[in-house]
Amino acid sequence: MEAIIESYSPILIFIAILLTLMTTYTSLDLFTLMNATEKHNRLLFLGGITSMGIGIWVMNFLTMLALDMYGIKDNQMLLTILSILLSISFTGIAFNFIYNMRAPFKRIMLTSLFLTFAVFATHVIGMYTLNLSIAYDVVVLSLSLLLIYMSFLFSLWVVFSYQKDIQRAHLWLKPMTAIIMTAAIVEGYFLLTKASTSYGISDINIPIQSSQESFILYLVLFITILITAGLLGSSTFINNRLFTSDTYLNDFKHALDASSIVAITDAKGLITYVNDKFVEISQYEEHEILGKDHRILNSGYHSKAFFKELWRTIGTGHIWRGEIRNKAKDGSYYWVDTTIVPFLTEKGKPYQYLAIRNDITERKKTEEILHRQDKLAAVGQLAAGFAHEIRNPLTSMRGYAEFLQLDETVSERQEFLSIIIDEIERVDTIVEDFMVLAKPKNIELKEHNIITIIHNVMSLLEFHAKKHKVSLSFQADTDYIVLDCDEDRIKQVILNFVKNGIEATPKNGEVNVRVTHTLSAITITISDTGIGISPDKLKKIGEPFFTTKKDGNGLGLMMSFKIIESHSGQINVESEVNKGTTFTITLPMKQIEKGDSH
């Protein structure tokens, strides 16, 4: 065997190793591609085993060709064909154990064993093609086969242990595995040659004539072209598949981006991707969001338990669905219907999350209006049932109390009677509010300067603000804005909101009223630096009998909401505990001022 080894042409050996590496890499590429697609699996499998079979066979063939070109031309071509078919067959049997690319270690061991058989069988037939009778040293042969087997086992273990990483991130794994398998094939040929003793070759070192060299070079060129064509075909197939997949993916992405707010976060909850709609509704720039978590959008509306349950759900691999109120960069709030889908590893642990949201702010506003209208209807029915019956005895009680007060000389009793009369008046006021709810008066729309109306209300409340040591301010973007409204009703609303703000603000606090307008609407913002309202109580603002004041009944706010709704307007309430509350009134414009002079 020393003569055979010494007779190898370095150029042919290099070409053989290069072709083996190319075919092995192609085979691994096709097999890993099977794991990424369900289409054409049979074609990919056949291509993979053919490429691997050629890789095992080509080393033997080229070295055998260099040694005995005439024998091949004359009478050994059938053995050569048998050699390649046997190599492909053993490779097919080997990879059939791991056809679905999800094989346990036992199947990987069987695959490695049959690949070792393929190398050994190809070597034996190659020797017979040279008209050699061979005998093997059992110990050296066993060690050689074991080394070949371990090389295949290690390379296949790498492929199956990191198959997802091969497709996704660690691109060096597949070339490294191809190099290891090529080394196993090459070392297998040399080790098996070293372990054998040959008989029947007499003149192995006869120089190859130029005609023989030309034939060999042409044949090597043909094989190289054949393998390169296979690689190009594989590459074309993969590129076509990737193009089709990318087209589908881009179509889905375009449809999703056009209809929904999309964000992707990593396992730690840090945002790694947002689409244009996310940027639009949140009003943050993309670079301001990436790398941050969703707490940047936290409105303070939901409790810690709410988010704890959300993370518990997605953290265990389940899909979470719900409605969330977020806060935009400018401080405004918006509602989103949210679905969060976790992406899981093979061990069932999330490695990233996809959040798909849809803006439902208008729907929530409509629901709030309908909810308030239902409450108003219920109160109206209640008022219609007993308001009149209550006012009659109240009138009698007040009359007798005032009569007794005229003749009473004891100051303590006079005080008690005054308290009785005051409480009767308070009850009468509540009943009056009930009557308004039951049979609301028709609003009388006339053109009024809304700035003048608010100035008058602010003048009325100046003393009340000084009494509570609260600073009262008013700003407007113009001095004259004409609005079709019921002056008394609008005064009632402004008075109610500003008075509540003063009473909710601690000493040295501020209450600010600001008016802005556009061609279509006027916005009145009443904000204070008071104690604020908690999220659970904020939901109930405007409901009958709900109030945050000790001596309130909640009907004033409810009436204010109803008055603004009767003017086709809206009221939005925003509040943060210990920071303050803001009421924003939006009314449609019929006319606006044509100039500052009037």
Backbone torsions as a table, in degrees:
resi	resn	phi	psi	omega
1	MET	NA	-23.1	177.1
2	GLU	-59.2	-39.8	-179.7
3	ALA	-62.9	-39.8	179.6
4	ILE	-65.7	-45.7	-178.5
5	ILE	-63.0	-42.1	-178.5
6	GLU	-68.9	-22.6	-176.7
7	SER	-84.4	-4.2	-178.6
8	TYR	-65.2	138.7	174.9
9	SER	-83.0	124.5	-179.9
10	PRO	-57.2	-37.1	-179.4
11	ILE	-64.6	-45.5	179.3
12	LEU	-65.3	-38.6	178.0
13	ILE	-61.7	-44.2	179.3
14	PHE	-62.0	-45.1	178.8
15	ILE	-62.7	-41.0	-179.8
16	ALA	-62.5	-44.7	179.4
17	ILE	-63.9	-42.8	-179.4
18	LEU	-62.7	-45.1	179.1
19	LEU	-65.8	-38.5	177.6
20	THR	-62.2	-42.7	178.4
21	LEU	-62.9	-42.3	-179.7
22	MET	-63.3	-46.2	-178.1
23	THR	-69.4	-36.7	178.7
24	THR	-65.2	-44.1	179.0
25	TYR	-63.0	-42.2	177.9
26	THR	-60.3	-42.5	179.5
27	SER	-61.2	-48.0	178.6
28	LEU	-62.0	-38.2	179.4
29	ASP	-62.0	-43.1	-179.9
30	LEU	-68.9	-39.8	-179.5
31	PHE	-67.4	-41.9	177.9
32	THR	-68.9	-29.2	176.5
33	LEU	-66.0	-30.1	177.1
34	MET	-59.7	-31.4	-178.2
35	ASN	-76.6	-16.7	-176.6
36	ALA	-98.5	-8.9	-178.5
37	THR	-145.5	150.7	176.5
38	GLU	-97.1	-10.6	-179.1
39	LYS	-88.7	147.2	173.9
40	HIS	59.8	27.6	-178.4
41	ASN	-62.5	-40.6	-178.7
42	ARG	-64.7	-42.6	178.6
43	LEU	-63.7	-41.6	178.4
44	LEU	-64.7	-38.4	179.5
45	PHE	-64.4	-47.0	179.4
46	LEU	-62.4	-41.3	177.3
47	GLY	-64.0	-38.5	-179.6
48	GLY	-66.6	-45.5	-178.4
49	ILE	-71.7	-33.1	177.1
50	THR	-65.0	-44.3	179.9
51	SER	-64.3	-43.1	178.8
52	MET	-66.6	-40.7	178.5
53	GLY	-60.9	-42.5	177.4
54	ILE	-64.8	-37.6	178.6
55	GLY	-62.2	-39.1	178.0
56	ILE	-70.6	-36.3	-174.1
57	TRP	-80.5	-32.6	-168.1
58	VAL	-65.0	-31.9	179.5
59	MET	-62.8	-48.4	179.1
60	ASN	-63.3	-41.6	-173.9
61	PHE	-64.7	-46.9	-176.4
62	LEU	-67.1	-40.2	178.7
63	THR	-69.1	-39.5	177.0
64	MET	-64.7	-37.2	179.3
65	LEU	-63.7	-39.9	180.0
66	ALA	-67.5	-30.3	-177.1
67	LEU	-81.6	-36.8	-170.1
68	ASP	-144.4	63.8	-178.7
69	MET	-60.5	-40.7	-177.4
70	TYR	-65.8	-40.0	-179.4
71	GLY	-62.0	-36.9	-179.9
72	ILE	-69.5	-41.3	-178.8
73	LYS	-65.0	-35.2	-171.0
74	ASP	-87.4	-54.3	-168.8
75	ASN	-144.9	7.1	-175.9
76	GLN	-112.6	9.4	-177.4
77	MET	-64.2	-34.8	178.7
78	LEU	-63.5	-40.8	177.3
79	LEU	-65.5	-34.9	177.9
80	THR	-64.5	-44.7	177.5
81	ILE	-63.2	-41.6	177.5
82	LEU	-60.4	-38.8	-179.2
83	SER	-61.2	-46.6	-178.4
84	ILE	-69.7	-37.8	177.8
85	LEU	-65.1	-39.7	179.0
86	LEU	-65.9	-39.9	178.4
87	SER	-62.6	-44.8	179.5
88	ILE	-67.1	-38.1	-179.1
89	SER	-64.2	-49.1	178.4
90	PHE	-61.4	-39.0	178.1
91	THR	-64.4	-40.5	177.6
92	GLY	-62.6	-43.7	177.3
93	ILE	-61.7	-41.8	-178.1
94	ALA	-61.5	-51.4	-175.1
95	PHE	-79.6	-10.3	174.0
96	ASN	-65.2	-27.8	178.0
97	PHE	-67.5	-23.8	-176.5
98	ILE	-124.4	38.3	-174.1
99	TYR	-57.2	-41.3	-175.5
100	ASN	-88.1	6.9	178.3
101	MET	58.6	24.4	173.4
102	ARG	-134.9	72.2	-170.4
103	ALA	-109.0	141.7	171.0
104	PRO	-71.0	169.8	-174.0
105	PHE	-63.3	-31.8	179.3
106	LYS	-61.4	-40.7	179.5
107	ARG	-69.3	-34.7	175.8
108	ILE	-63.4	-38.0	177.6
109	MET	-63.5	-42.8	178.5
110	LEU	-64.9	-40.6	177.7
111	THR	-60.6	-45.0	178.7
112	SER	-61.5	-37.3	-179.5
113	LEU	-64.0	-45.9	-178.5
114	PHE	-71.5	-30.1	173.4
115	LEU	-65.9	-36.2	175.4
116	THR	-64.6	-41.7	175.7
117	PHE	-59.3	-40.3	-179.5
118	ALA	-61.3	-44.1	178.6
119	VAL	-63.3	-44.6	-177.2
120	PHE	-66.2	-46.0	-178.1
121	ALA	-64.2	-40.7	178.8
122	THR	-64.0	-38.5	179.1
123	HIS	-65.2	-45.1	-178.1
124	VAL	-61.9	-47.2	-179.6
125	ILE	-64.8	-36.0	177.0
126	GLY	-61.3	-38.4	178.0
127	MET	-66.1	-41.8	178.8
128	TYR	-68.1	-29.2	176.1
129	THR	-61.7	-28.8	177.9
130	LEU	-84.6	9.3	-178.2
131	ASN	61.9	38.1	179.8
132	LEU	-107.7	140.6	167.9
133	SER	-98.1	128.9	-173.0
134	ILE	-124.0	151.7	173.3
135	ALA	-135.6	141.4	-174.4
136	TYR	-109.6	144.1	168.3
137	ASP	-76.9	117.0	-171.8
138	VAL	-58.8	-43.9	-177.0
139	VAL	-65.8	-49.6	-179.7
140	VAL	-64.4	-40.2	178.1
141	LEU	-61.1	-44.8	-179.4
142	SER	-62.0	-45.7	179.0
143	LEU	-63.7	-38.7	179.2
144	SER	-63.8	-47.9	179.5
145	LEU	-63.1	-38.4	179.1
146	LEU	-63.8	-41.8	179.6
147	LEU	-65.5	-41.1	176.4
148	ILE	-62.0	-45.6	-179.0
149	TYR	-60.2	-45.9	-178.4
150	MET	-65.2	-35.4	178.1
151	SER	-64.9	-45.5	176.5
152	PHE	-63.0	-42.9	-178.0
153	LEU	-61.1	-45.1	-179.1
154	PHE	-64.1	-45.3	-177.8
155	SER	-65.0	-41.0	178.2
156	LEU	-68.3	-36.1	177.4
157	TRP	-62.2	-40.4	177.5
158	VAL	-61.6	-44.7	-179.0
159	VAL	-59.8	-46.0	-174.5
160	PHE	-80.0	-26.8	179.2
161	SER	-74.7	-29.9	-174.2
162	TYR	-125.8	31.0	-174.6
163	GLN	-63.5	-34.4	177.4
164	LYS	-69.2	-37.5	178.9
165	ASP	-68.3	-32.7	177.0
166	ILE	-60.7	-40.9	-177.9
167	GLN	-77.6	-29.3	-168.4
168	ARG	-106.1	-46.6	-169.4
169	ALA	-133.9	-54.5	-172.8
170	HIS	-82.0	81.7	-175.2
171	LEU	-70.8	-16.1	-179.7
172	TRP	-77.1	-14.1	-175.3
173	LEU	-66.4	-42.7	-177.2
174	LYS	-66.9	-46.6	175.1
175	PRO	-60.2	-39.4	179.7
176	MET	-63.3	-42.4	178.9
177	THR	-64.3	-40.3	178.1
178	ALA	-62.3	-38.8	178.7
179	ILE	-65.3	-41.7	179.7
180	ILE	-63.7	-44.1	-179.6
181	MET	-67.7	-37.3	175.7
182	THR	-62.8	-42.2	177.7
183	ALA	-61.4	-37.3	178.6
184	ALA	-63.8	-42.3	180.0
185	ILE	-66.9	-45.4	-178.0
186	VAL	-66.8	-47.1	-180.0
187	GLU	-65.9	-31.3	177.6
188	GLY	-61.3	-43.2	-179.4
189	TYR	-64.1	-46.7	-177.5
190	PHE	-69.1	-39.6	-180.0
191	LEU	-66.3	-41.9	179.5
192	LEU	-67.3	-36.8	175.8
193	THR	-63.8	-40.4	179.5
194	LYS	-66.6	-32.8	-176.6
195	ALA	-80.8	-7.3	-174.1
196	SER	-106.0	156.9	173.3
197	THR	-121.1	128.4	-174.0
198	SER	-110.0	152.9	175.8
199	TYR	-135.5	142.7	170.3
200	GLY	108.7	6.5	174.9
201	ILE	-115.2	124.9	-169.9
202	SER	-104.2	-30.2	-173.4
203	ASP	-138.8	65.1	-172.1
204	ILE	-71.6	-20.2	-174.9
205	ASN	-99.5	16.6	176.9
206	ILE	-62.7	128.3	-178.7
207	PRO	-62.3	145.8	179.4
208	ILE	-84.1	129.7	-178.6
209	GLN	-71.1	162.6	-177.5
210	SER	-61.2	-36.7	178.4
211	SER	-64.9	-38.9	177.3
212	GLN	-64.1	-42.5	-179.4
213	GLU	-61.8	-41.1	179.1
214	SER	-61.9	-44.4	179.1
215	PHE	-60.6	-44.2	-179.1
216	ILE	-62.5	-45.3	-178.7
217	LEU	-63.0	-41.6	177.7
218	TYR	-63.6	-40.3	-179.6
219	LEU	-67.2	-42.3	176.9
220	VAL	-61.8	-41.4	178.2
221	LEU	-61.8	-40.7	178.7
222	PHE	-62.7	-46.0	179.9
223	ILE	-63.2	-41.4	179.1
224	THR	-61.1	-44.7	178.5
225	ILE	-62.6	-40.0	-179.7
226	LEU	-62.6	-46.8	-179.3
227	ILE	-67.8	-41.3	178.0
228	THR	-61.6	-39.7	176.9
229	ALA	-61.9	-39.0	176.9
230	GLY	-63.4	-41.7	178.0
231	LEU	-64.2	-42.8	178.3
232	LEU	-64.0	-39.7	177.4
233	GLY	-62.7	-43.6	177.6
234	SER	-61.9	-44.6	179.8
235	SER	-62.9	-41.7	179.0
236	THR	-63.1	-43.2	178.9
237	PHE	-60.7	-45.6	-179.0
238	ILE	-64.9	-43.4	-179.8
239	ASN	-63.4	-40.0	177.5
240	ASN	-63.1	-42.4	179.1
241	ARG	-64.8	-43.5	179.0
242	LEU	-64.4	-37.9	178.4
243	PHE	-63.0	-44.6	178.4
244	THR	-63.0	-44.9	179.6
245	SER	-62.8	-43.1	178.9
246	ASP	-63.5	-37.0	178.5
247	THR	-63.3	-48.3	177.3
248	TYR	-60.5	-45.0	-178.2
249	LEU	-62.2	-43.8	179.0
250	ASN	-65.5	-36.7	177.1
251	ASP	-63.4	-47.5	178.7
252	PHE	-62.2	-43.0	-178.9
253	LYS	-63.6	-42.4	179.3
254	HIS	-63.0	-44.0	179.7
255	ALA	-63.8	-41.8	-179.6
256	LEU	-67.3	-43.6	-179.8
257	ASP	-65.1	-33.2	-178.3
258	ALA	-74.2	-23.4	-173.3
259	SER	-112.2	-19.6	-170.8
260	SER	-138.1	164.5	173.7
261	ILE	-94.7	120.3	-171.3
262	VAL	-121.2	137.4	174.3
263	ALA	-144.8	146.4	175.8
264	ILE	-122.4	133.8	177.2
265	THR	-123.5	157.3	177.3
266	ASP	-84.6	-173.7	-175.4
267	ALA	-63.1	-25.3	-179.7
268	LYS	-87.7	-1.9	179.8
269	GLY	89.1	7.3	178.8
270	LEU	-82.7	135.4	-175.6
271	ILE	-72.9	126.6	179.5
272	THR	-112.4	-15.5	179.9
273	TYR	-156.4	138.8	170.6
274	VAL	-138.4	148.4	177.6
275	ASN	-95.5	-179.9	-174.6
276	ASP	-63.8	-36.4	-179.5
277	LYS	-65.7	-34.6	176.2
278	PHE	-62.5	-46.4	179.2
279	VAL	-62.3	-40.1	-177.3
280	GLU	-65.3	-47.3	-174.4
281	ILE	-78.5	-32.7	-179.3
282	SER	-82.0	-20.9	-179.9
283	GLN	68.3	9.8	172.8
284	TYR	-91.0	147.9	171.0
285	GLU	-73.6	155.8	-176.9
286	GLU	-58.3	-41.6	-178.2
287	HIS	-69.0	-19.6	177.2
288	GLU	-79.2	-19.2	-175.4
289	ILE	-98.6	-42.7	-175.3
290	LEU	-60.8	134.4	-178.7
291	GLY	88.8	-9.9	177.0
292	LYS	-98.8	167.5	173.6
293	ASP	-101.9	177.8	-173.2
294	HIS	-75.0	-1.8	176.0
295	ARG	-65.4	-17.6	176.3
296	ILE	-62.9	-20.8	-179.7
297	LEU	-104.3	3.8	-174.0
298	ASN	-64.2	123.4	-178.8
299	SER	-90.5	-9.4	-176.1
300	GLY	80.1	2.5	-176.9
301	TYR	-76.1	-39.4	-175.3
302	HIS	-94.2	150.4	-178.3
303	SER	-79.5	166.6	176.2
304	LYS	-63.1	-34.2	179.4
305	ALA	-63.9	-33.9	178.5
306	PHE	-60.9	-49.9	-178.9
307	PHE	-72.5	-30.3	176.8
308	LYS	-63.3	-41.8	178.2
309	GLU	-67.9	-38.0	177.4
310	LEU	-59.1	-49.8	-178.4
311	TRP	-68.9	-32.1	177.1
312	ARG	-64.4	-39.1	-179.4
313	THR	-66.8	-53.7	-176.9
314	ILE	-74.0	-27.5	179.2
315	GLY	-68.3	-22.5	177.3
316	THR	-96.2	10.6	174.6
317	GLY	88.6	11.6	-179.4
318	HIS	-101.7	153.9	178.7
319	ILE	-80.0	136.1	178.3
320	TRP	-110.7	135.7	176.7
321	ARG	-130.2	139.5	179.1
322	GLY	177.2	-178.2	-179.8
323	GLU	-113.6	134.5	-176.5
324	ILE	-130.7	138.1	172.8
325	ARG	-98.7	121.1	-179.3
326	ASN	-108.9	164.8	179.4
327	LYS	-117.2	124.3	179.9
328	ALA	-78.6	172.7	-176.6
329	LYS	-61.8	-34.0	-178.3
330	ASP	-82.6	3.4	178.3
331	GLY	94.5	-8.1	178.0
332	SER	-76.0	160.5	-177.3
333	TYR	-112.4	149.2	175.8
334	TYR	-147.0	148.3	-179.4
335	TRP	-101.9	141.3	177.1
336	VAL	-132.9	135.9	170.6
337	ASP	-84.8	117.6	-165.8
338	THR	-117.4	138.0	169.5
339	THR	-126.4	123.4	-179.9
340	ILE	-114.4	121.2	-177.4
341	VAL	-111.3	119.7	176.4
342	PRO	-83.3	139.6	172.2
343	PHE	-98.6	128.8	-169.5
344	LEU	-110.5	149.2	171.0
345	THR	-79.7	178.0	178.5
346	GLU	-62.6	-25.1	179.4
347	LYS	-85.6	1.8	177.1
348	GLY	83.9	14.2	179.9
349	LYS	-101.0	135.0	-179.8
350	PRO	-66.3	136.8	173.9
351	TYR	-114.6	-12.8	171.4
352	GLN	-164.4	163.9	-177.8
353	TYR	-129.7	138.4	175.7
354	LEU	-109.3	120.2	179.2
355	ALA	-108.8	121.8	178.1
356	ILE	-113.7	121.8	-175.5
357	ARG	-125.4	152.5	174.2
358	ASN	-131.5	135.6	-177.3
359	ASP	-70.6	120.6	179.8
360	ILE	-123.9	25.1	-176.4
361	THR	-59.2	-46.8	-179.4
362	GLU	-64.4	-37.8	178.7
363	ARG	-63.6	-41.1	179.9
364	LYS	-65.6	-37.4	177.4
365	LYS	-64.4	-41.3	178.5
366	THR	-63.7	-43.4	178.2
367	GLU	-60.5	-39.9	179.8
368	GLU	-64.4	-41.9	178.8
369	ILE	-64.4	-45.2	179.3
370	LEU	-62.8	-39.8	178.9
371	HIS	-62.6	-43.5	-179.5
372	ARG	-67.9	-37.6	178.4
373	GLN	-64.3	-38.0	176.4
374	ASP	-61.9	-42.2	178.9
375	LYS	-64.1	-42.3	179.1
376	LEU	-63.1	-40.6	179.0
377	ALA	-62.7	-40.5	179.8
378	ALA	-64.8	-43.4	179.0
379	VAL	-65.9	-39.0	178.8
380	GLY	-61.0	-43.2	177.6
381	GLN	-63.6	-39.7	178.3
382	LEU	-64.0	-44.1	-178.9
383	ALA	-63.2	-42.9	-179.1
384	ALA	-61.3	-27.9	-175.8
385	GLY	-77.0	-36.5	-172.8
386	PHE	-133.9	-1.0	-176.3
387	ALA	-60.3	-47.0	-178.9
388	HIS	-64.2	-39.3	-178.2
389	GLU	-66.4	-28.9	-180.0
390	ILE	-77.3	-39.1	-174.4
391	ARG	-65.7	-32.5	-179.8
392	ASN	-63.0	-53.9	177.6
393	PRO	-65.3	-29.3	177.7
394	LEU	-63.1	-40.3	179.3
395	THR	-62.5	-42.6	178.8
396	SER	-64.8	-44.4	-179.2
397	MET	-61.2	-43.1	-179.6
398	ARG	-66.0	-40.2	179.9
399	GLY	-62.4	-46.2	179.8
400	TYR	-66.2	-37.2	179.7
401	ALA	-65.3	-41.2	178.4
402	GLU	-67.8	-35.9	178.3
403	PHE	-64.7	-44.5	178.8
404	LEU	-65.3	-31.4	-178.2
405	GLN	-68.5	-29.3	-179.4
406	LEU	-65.8	-37.5	-176.2
407	ASP	-96.2	-5.8	-175.7
408	GLU	-81.4	129.9	-179.8
409	THR	-108.4	-17.7	179.9
410	VAL	-79.0	122.1	-174.9
411	SER	-61.9	-36.9	-178.9
412	GLU	-63.8	-41.5	178.9
413	ARG	-69.8	-35.7	175.2
414	GLN	-57.1	-41.7	179.5
415	GLU	-64.5	-42.1	179.3
416	PHE	-62.9	-42.5	179.6
417	LEU	-65.3	-36.8	176.7
418	SER	-63.0	-39.8	178.1
419	ILE	-63.6	-41.5	179.6
420	ILE	-60.8	-44.8	-179.1
421	ILE	-64.5	-41.9	179.3
422	ASP	-62.0	-41.9	-179.2
423	GLU	-69.5	-34.6	176.1
424	ILE	-63.7	-40.4	177.8
425	GLU	-64.2	-37.1	178.9
426	ARG	-64.9	-43.7	177.9
427	VAL	-64.1	-38.6	179.8
428	ASP	-64.5	-36.0	177.4
429	THR	-64.4	-41.9	178.5
430	ILE	-63.6	-42.3	179.0
431	VAL	-63.9	-37.9	178.0
432	GLU	-61.5	-40.9	176.6
433	ASP	-63.2	-39.1	176.7
434	PHE	-60.9	-41.3	-178.4
435	MET	-64.9	-37.6	178.1
436	VAL	-64.7	-40.0	178.4
437	LEU	-66.8	-38.5	-177.9
438	ALA	-70.9	-42.0	179.8
439	LYS	-134.3	78.2	-177.3
440	PRO	-63.8	142.3	177.6
441	LYS	-74.3	147.5	176.9
442	ASN	-69.0	136.0	179.2
443	ILE	-75.6	144.4	-179.9
444	GLU	-109.5	100.7	-176.3
445	LEU	-82.3	124.4	174.3
446	LYS	-140.2	161.4	178.9
447	GLU	-76.4	123.7	178.8
448	HIS	-137.0	150.7	172.5
449	ASN	-81.6	109.5	-175.7
450	ILE	-64.0	-27.8	179.2
451	ILE	-65.2	-41.8	178.6
452	THR	-64.5	-42.4	179.1
453	ILE	-58.4	-46.6	-177.4
454	ILE	-68.5	-38.2	176.9
455	HIS	-58.4	-43.5	179.6
456	ASN	-62.2	-43.0	178.8
457	VAL	-64.0	-43.1	-179.5
458	MET	-62.0	-37.5	178.2
459	SER	-63.4	-40.4	179.2
460	LEU	-63.4	-30.8	-173.4
461	LEU	-98.7	1.8	-178.8
462	GLU	-60.9	-45.8	-179.9
463	PHE	-64.6	-41.0	179.2
464	HIS	-61.0	-38.5	178.8
465	ALA	-68.3	-42.5	178.9
466	LYS	-63.6	-37.4	178.7
467	LYS	-59.7	-37.7	179.3
468	HIS	-91.8	4.1	-179.9
469	LYS	55.7	48.4	179.6
470	VAL	-119.8	136.2	178.8
471	SER	-81.1	130.3	-177.4
472	LEU	-116.5	128.4	-178.4
473	SER	-137.8	157.1	-179.1
474	PHE	-143.1	130.8	176.2
475	GLN	-132.2	146.1	176.8
476	ALA	-144.4	151.2	-177.9
477	ASP	-82.9	-2.6	174.4
478	THR	-161.2	165.6	-178.4
479	ASP	-94.3	-6.4	-173.2
480	TYR	-146.2	112.4	176.7
481	ILE	-133.5	116.3	-179.4
482	VAL	-84.9	129.5	-179.2
483	LEU	-135.4	135.6	172.8
484	ASP	-78.8	110.7	-176.0
485	CYS	-157.7	168.7	171.7
486	ASP	-92.3	108.2	-171.5
487	GLU	-57.0	-46.5	-176.9
488	ASP	-63.9	-40.6	-179.2
489	ARG	-67.1	-44.0	179.5
490	ILE	-63.8	-39.8	175.5
491	LYS	-58.1	-43.2	-179.8
492	GLN	-59.6	-42.5	-179.4
493	VAL	-65.7	-50.3	-178.4
494	ILE	-61.7	-44.0	179.2
495	LEU	-59.1	-43.3	-178.1
496	ASN	-63.7	-48.5	-176.7
497	PHE	-67.7	-43.9	-178.7
498	VAL	-67.4	-42.3	179.1
499	LYS	-61.9	-43.3	177.3
500	ASN	-62.1	-39.4	178.8
501	GLY	-63.4	-42.1	178.7
502	ILE	-61.9	-45.1	-176.6
503	GLU	-72.1	-22.1	179.7
504	ALA	-91.3	-6.0	-176.0
505	THR	-99.8	131.0	178.0
506	PRO	-70.1	173.4	-179.3
507	LYS	-57.0	144.0	179.9
508	ASN	68.0	14.7	176.1
509	GLY	-85.2	-175.9	-176.8
510	GLU	-133.7	144.0	169.4
511	VAL	-126.0	124.0	-175.3
512	ASN	-122.7	134.4	175.5
513	VAL	-115.7	128.4	-178.0
514	ARG	-132.5	138.0	-179.6
515	VAL	-121.9	128.1	172.6
516	THR	-130.6	160.3	-179.7
517	HIS	-151.3	157.2	172.8
518	THR	-126.3	-173.6	178.3
519	LEU	-66.7	-22.7	-173.1
520	SER	-110.6	-17.9	-173.9
521	ALA	-155.5	157.3	173.3
522	ILE	-116.5	139.2	-178.8
523	THR	-121.0	123.3	177.5
524	ILE	-112.0	118.1	-178.1
525	THR	-111.6	122.8	179.0
526	ILE	-117.3	109.8	-175.9
527	SER	-123.8	148.1	177.4
528	ASP	-132.8	167.1	177.1
529	THR	-108.7	39.8	-176.4
530	GLY	-81.7	-158.8	-174.2
531	ILE	-77.1	-14.3	179.3
532	GLY	79.4	175.2	-178.4
533	ILE	-128.0	132.8	-179.3
534	SER	-69.1	154.2	-176.9
535	PRO	-56.5	-37.7	-178.4
536	ASP	-68.5	-33.9	178.1
537	LYS	-79.8	-29.0	-179.2
538	LEU	-61.3	-32.3	179.3
539	LYS	-62.4	-27.2	-172.4
540	LYS	-96.4	-1.0	-179.4
541	ILE	-59.0	129.5	-179.7
542	GLY	96.8	-7.9	177.7
543	GLU	-82.5	147.9	-179.5
544	PRO	-63.5	138.1	176.9
545	PHE	71.1	4.4	174.6
546	PHE	-98.7	127.7	179.3
547	THR	-150.4	154.1	176.0
548	THR	-99.1	-2.1	179.1
549	LYS	-94.5	151.2	-176.8
550	LYS	-67.4	-37.6	-175.6
551	ASP	-107.7	17.4	-178.9
552	GLY	-91.6	166.2	177.2
553	ASN	-121.9	-5.1	176.4
554	GLY	84.4	-8.6	-176.4
555	LEU	-75.6	-27.8	-179.8
556	GLY	-62.7	-47.2	178.4
557	LEU	-65.3	-40.0	-179.7
558	MET	-63.1	-40.6	177.5
559	MET	-64.4	-38.3	179.9
560	SER	-62.8	-44.0	177.5
561	PHE	-60.4	-41.7	-177.3
562	LYS	-67.4	-38.4	180.0
563	ILE	-64.5	-45.4	-179.8
564	ILE	-64.8	-38.9	177.8
565	GLU	-64.3	-35.5	178.3
566	SER	-68.3	-19.8	174.7
567	HIS	-93.8	13.0	-179.1
568	SER	62.8	29.4	179.4
569	GLY	-108.1	-175.3	-179.5
570	GLN	-138.4	152.1	174.7
571	ILE	-123.3	128.5	176.4
572	ASN	-118.0	134.6	-177.9
573	VAL	-117.0	127.7	175.4
574	GLU	-127.6	138.3	-177.1
575	SER	-154.2	145.7	172.7
576	GLU	-130.4	134.0	-177.9
577	VAL	-60.9	133.1	178.9
578	ASN	68.0	9.2	177.0
579	LYS	-120.8	-30.9	177.8
580	GLY	130.9	177.5	-176.5
581	THR	-130.8	145.1	178.4
582	THR	-128.9	123.3	172.5
583	PHE	-102.5	125.5	179.4
584	THR	-115.3	115.8	-179.7
585	ILE	-102.9	126.6	178.2
586	THR	-118.1	123.2	-179.1
587	LEU	-124.2	140.3	179.6
588	PRO	-72.4	145.5	-179.1
589	MET	-94.8	134.3	170.3
590	LYS	-98.7	-44.1	176.6
591	GLN	-140.5	153.1	171.5
592	ILE	-130.5	165.3	-175.4
593	GLU	-62.0	140.4	179.8
594	LYS	-90.4	-12.3	179.1
595	GLY	-173.8	170.6	-177.7
596	ASP	-78.1	-21.0	179.8
597	SER	-86.1	143.4	179.2
598	HIS	-156.6	NA	NA
